[in-house]
Amino acid sequence: MAEKSAKHGARLDDRLQHETEGLVRGNGPTHAEQGNDPEPVETDSGRDPTAAGTSRAVGTPPGMTTADVENRSAFAKILAGVRYPAGPDRLSAHVADEGAPEVAIRALADLPEREYAGLPDVMDALGYGHETDRF
């Protein structure tokens, strides 16, 4: 009886012992019920994308240069929050409010006067490449 807690009844002590059995043994999950165990992590068909020698090519997507990727990313950041469709005036005013460089503000203000449906539409009008293949 020395093993049992004076605060709990024997029934609660047995339940607590059952719930912590995995932890005490240290050779399995800490949940008493198998349904509470976390699901095993599925791997991406055994391929580790961070490991050296992966099959996926590193770098820019086909149809784009490194500069295209960097510029497109920069424009995506400063154009975040724009409500499309938007014309050149709205685009340039938005990036000016975001504190974008003057070169970006001018580039957007000089776009042909029409409504742009989204970032890909704006990037095409600015002359940056876009992905030709999706993987």
VEXDREN-2710 file (C-alpha; in Angstrom, 1 decimal):
% VEXDREN-2710
k/r/px/py/pz
1/MET/0.0/0.0/0.0
2/ALA/3.0/2.3/0.3
3/GLU/3.2/2.6/-3.5
4/LYS/-0.4/4.0/-3.7
5/SER/-1.1/7.7/-3.4
6/ALA/-2.9/8.9/-0.3
7/LYS/-4.6/11.6/-2.3
8/HIS/-6.4/9.3/-4.8
9/GLY/-8.3/6.1/-4.5
10/ALA/-7.0/2.8/-5.7
11/ARG/-9.1/2.9/-8.8
12/LEU/-7.6/6.3/-9.9
13/ASP/-4.1/5.2/-9.0
14/ASP/-4.5/2.2/-11.3
15/ARG/-5.8/4.4/-14.2
16/LEU/-2.9/6.8/-13.8
17/GLN/-0.4/4.0/-13.7
18/HIS/-2.0/2.6/-16.9
19/GLU/-1.8/5.9/-18.7
20/THR/1.9/6.5/-17.9
21/GLU/3.0/2.9/-18.5
22/GLY/4.6/3.7/-21.9
23/LEU/6.5/6.6/-20.4
24/VAL/7.8/4.5/-17.5
25/ARG/8.9/1.7/-19.7
26/GLY/10.5/4.2/-22.1
27/ASN/10.1/1.7/-25.0
28/GLY/7.0/3.1/-26.7
29/PRO/4.6/5.9/-27.0
30/THR/3.4/7.7/-23.9
31/HIS/-0.3/7.3/-24.7
32/ALA/-2.2/4.5/-23.1
33/GLU/-4.7/4.1/-25.9
34/GLN/-3.3/3.2/-29.3
35/GLY/-5.8/5.6/-30.9
36/ASN/-4.1/8.6/-29.3
37/ASP/-0.7/7.8/-30.8
38/PRO/0.5/10.2/-33.5
39/GLU/0.4/9.0/-37.0
40/PRO/3.7/8.1/-38.6
41/VAL/5.2/10.7/-40.9
42/GLU/5.0/9.8/-44.5
43/THR/8.0/10.6/-46.6
44/ASP/8.0/11.9/-50.1
45/SER/8.5/8.4/-51.7
46/GLY/11.8/8.1/-49.8
47/ARG/13.2/11.2/-51.4
48/ASP/14.8/13.8/-49.1
49/PRO/14.6/17.2/-50.9
50/THR/17.4/18.6/-48.7
51/ALA/19.8/15.8/-49.4
52/ALA/22.6/16.2/-51.9
53/GLY/22.1/14.4/-55.2
54/THR/18.3/14.7/-55.4
55/SER/16.7/14.3/-58.7
56/ARG/15.1/17.7/-58.7
57/ALA/17.2/20.4/-60.5
58/VAL/18.2/23.3/-58.4
59/GLY/17.9/26.8/-59.8
60/THR/15.5/28.7/-62.0
61/PRO/12.5/27.2/-63.6
62/PRO/12.7/26.6/-67.4
63/GLY/11.9/29.8/-69.3
64/MET/13.2/32.1/-66.6
65/THR/16.6/33.6/-65.7
66/THR/17.9/34.1/-62.2
67/ALA/17.2/37.9/-62.5
68/ASP/13.6/37.1/-63.6
69/VAL/13.1/35.1/-60.5
70/GLU/14.6/37.7/-58.2
71/ASN/12.7/40.6/-59.8
72/ARG/9.4/38.7/-59.9
73/SER/9.9/37.9/-56.2
74/ALA/10.6/41.6/-55.4
75/PHE/7.5/42.7/-57.3
76/ALA/5.4/40.1/-55.6
77/LYS/6.4/41.4/-52.2
78/ILE/5.7/45.1/-53.0
79/LEU/2.5/44.2/-54.9
80/ALA/1.1/42.1/-52.0
81/GLY/-2.3/43.4/-51.0
82/VAL/-3.2/45.0/-54.4
83/ARG/-6.8/44.4/-55.4
84/TYR/-7.0/43.2/-58.9
85/PRO/-8.0/44.0/-61.6
86/ALA/-5.8/47.1/-61.3
87/GLY/-4.5/49.7/-63.7
88/PRO/-1.0/51.2/-63.8
89/ASP/-2.1/54.2/-61.6
90/ARG/-3.3/52.0/-58.8
91/LEU/-0.3/49.6/-59.0
92/SER/2.2/52.5/-58.9
93/ALA/0.3/54.2/-56.1
94/HIS/0.3/51.0/-54.0
95/VAL/4.0/50.3/-54.3
96/ALA/4.8/54.0/-53.6
97/ASP/2.8/53.7/-50.3
98/GLU/4.7/50.5/-49.6
99/GLY/8.0/52.4/-49.9
100/ALA/9.2/50.7/-53.0
101/PRO/12.2/51.9/-54.9
102/GLU/11.6/54.7/-57.5
103/VAL/12.6/52.4/-60.4
104/ALA/9.7/50.0/-59.5
105/ILE/7.2/52.9/-59.2
106/ARG/8.2/54.2/-62.6
107/ALA/8.2/50.8/-64.2
108/LEU/4.6/50.2/-63.0
109/ALA/3.4/53.7/-63.9
110/ASP/4.8/53.3/-67.4
111/LEU/2.8/50.1/-68.1
112/PRO/0.3/50.2/-71.0
113/GLU/-3.0/51.7/-69.8
114/ARG/-5.3/48.7/-69.2
115/GLU/-6.6/46.6/-66.3
116/TYR/-4.2/43.8/-65.1
117/ALA/-5.7/40.6/-63.8
118/GLY/-2.9/39.6/-61.4
119/LEU/0.8/39.4/-60.8
120/PRO/1.5/37.1/-63.7
121/ASP/-0.2/39.6/-66.0
122/VAL/1.8/42.5/-64.6
123/MET/5.1/40.5/-64.9
124/ASP/4.4/39.6/-68.6
125/ALA/3.7/43.3/-69.3
126/LEU/7.0/44.3/-67.6
127/GLY/8.8/41.8/-69.8
128/TYR/9.9/39.3/-67.2
129/GLY/9.8/35.6/-68.1
130/HIS/7.4/33.1/-66.6
131/GLU/7.5/29.4/-66.0
132/THR/6.9/27.3/-69.0
133/ASP/6.6/24.0/-67.1
134/ARG/5.0/23.3/-63.7
135/PHE/6.4/20.4/-61.7
END
